[in-house]
């Protein structure tokens, strides 16, 4: 009688619990249901996600034998992103403030290339 080793798949995903929202569901559900088909999962995600939504309820869908590794990201926090993206509270921004926000956006777009 031969014993076959289970296969293992690696998911690399920024969106993984405790991050909330609709984008988390794809990887979370793959990780949840793949063991039924003989696959175990490993996940590489971020330890400090810069997102507005957190939802601890997704943890219940992750099997206990799932290997999760978290790496630090050096992107700015969500509050910083929102401050740069906003135009203030309806007031006219000063020329210097607009210039500074433009520089921060350009540097951020150059350094932090999105994958989507």
C-alpha positions, 0 to 999 in steps of 0.5 A, spaced: 500 500 500 503 506 498 502 512 502 501 519 497 504 525 500 499 531 500 500 536 495 501 543 498 500 550 494 503 557 496 498 563 495 501 570 495 496 575 497 496 582 500 488 581 502 488 575 507 485 575 514 484 579 518 483 584 512 476 584 511 472 586 504 470 582 498 477 581 495 479 577 501 474 571 500 477 568 494 484 566 497 480 564 504 475 560 500 481 556 496 484 555 503 478 553 506 476 548 501 482 545 497 484 540 503 478 536 501 481 535 494 488 533 497 491 540 497 494 543 503 495 551 503 501 556 505 500 563 505 504 569 504 501 575 506 503 582 509 503 583 517 501 590 517 496 591 511 494 598 510 487 597 509 480 600 512 477 594 513 478 588 518 474 582 519 476 577 524 470 572 522 474 570 516 479 566 521 474 561 522 475 559 515 482 557 515 484 550 517 489 549 522 494 546 518 495 552 514 502 555 514 501 563 514 507 567 513 507 575 514 512 579 511 512 587 513 510 592 508 513 599 507 507 602 504 504 608 508 499 607 513 491 608 510 491 614 514 496 617 510 494 615 504 487 618 505 490 624 507 494 625 501 488 623 496 483 628 499 483 635 498 482 637 505 475 639 508 473 643 502 477 649 503 482 651 497 489 648 498 495 652 498 500 652 493 505 649 497 500 643 500 498 641 493 505 641 490 507 637 496 501 632 495 503 631 488 510 629 490 508 624 495 503 621 490 508 621 484 514 618 489 509 613 492 506 611 485 514 610 483 516 606 489 509 602 490 507 599 484 500 596 484 499 589 482 492 590 479 
